[in-house]
């Protein structure tokens, strides 16, 4: 399984707590696994100085990582392959 880093931008003033974002991403990935899609949420990081979120997913392809992000209501501005 490959890794995909999903990048999204958010104003510092409106950024949610990391734990809340991770909970949504974990829930979305779990629901997708129940539907037969092999995706796992790994971790989220928010960089306040850059107003940027990074969400790491293990997934068979970019489209699956994007779908997990969409289901978790994460903003997706860029997706890149990442080594796990």
C-alpha positions, 0 to 999 in steps of 0.5 A: 500500500502506498502513502499519500500526503493530502495538503489543505489550507486553513486560517489559523483562527479557524483551525480545529484541534488536531485530535478532532480532525484526526478522529474524523479522518480515522472514522472515514477510513474505517467506514471505507474499509468496511465498504471493502476499500483498503485505506488507513489514516496515519496522522495529521499535522497542522503548521500554524505559521503556514496555515497548512494541514498535512494528512497522511493516508495509506491507500492503494491510489491517490483517488482513494486517499482523496475520497477518504479526505472528502468523507472526513470533510478535509480540505484538499488543495494538493495530494502527493505520493509519500513514503511510508 
